[in-house]
Amino acid sequence: MQIQLTARCNSIRSTKINKPRLVKAGMLLIGLAVLWTYRIPLQGLLALVKDRESLLDYLNAYGDLGMVLMFILLFVQVIAAAIPGHFIMIAGGYLYGFVAAALIIHTSTVIASQIAYCLARRYGRPVVERLAPAPLVEKWTKRAERQGVIFFIFSFMLPIFPTDVMNFVAGLSGLSFRKFLAANFIGRLPSSILFALIGAQGLWISPVLLVVAVVFTIAAFALWRKVGQQFEQG
């Protein structure tokens, strides 16, 4: 009797839903649903991505919905690593102001980066090389071996790194989901703030906003130093 109860308990445990996998699958399905819903305006927007003035006119014509389109386009440009995103970020700052643009930029790029990481982790190099240049993937995967959170934080901050490719590289490496989320969130902060500021203020950036950006980034690093050890052990 005891053996039967033990076997039944083990069976119940084995059929429990894996929550982390469920969350990742949910994120991917939501992303695909949003892309499908806005596929028609997105096609036109992709054609204008390299022309700043046309991009501004296009987003402006959609009013508040332009924020949704901007979010989607930034999401897509992270997954499809060959699409440039700087014009989109600057256009967002110009149209929607610093705070709204910074939130859109940071949220969309962080979520897309986590999904790119999950795609690489789940499906491996064959899928990654369809979404990013194979030579870059090979080069940076070798360099990222045995690297930790700090390496990937700086991979988002420094222009010497192919930022969007590094999402896939992290997925192919041994870095955990939690560690990459920490690197992703902190590392993308400076560029999210900077491009939103440039768009909102032009070449002249308010000293106050610049100080806020610097303080905010330093605070993120301070938070990492305080809780980072937990992530390194996770």
Secondary structure, DSSP 8 states (H G I E B T S, - for coil): -HHHHHHHHHHHHHTS--HHHHHHHHHHHHHHHHHHHTHHHHHHHHHTTT-HHHHHHHHHHTTTHHHHHHHHHHHHHHHSTTS--HHHHHHHHHHH-HHHHHHHHHHHHHHHHHHHHHHHHHH-HHHHHHHS-HHHHHHHHHHTTT--HHHHHHHHH-TTS-HHHHHHHHHHTT--HHHHHHHHHHHHHHHHHHHHHHHHHTTS--HHHHHHHHHHHHHHHHHHHHHHHHHHH-
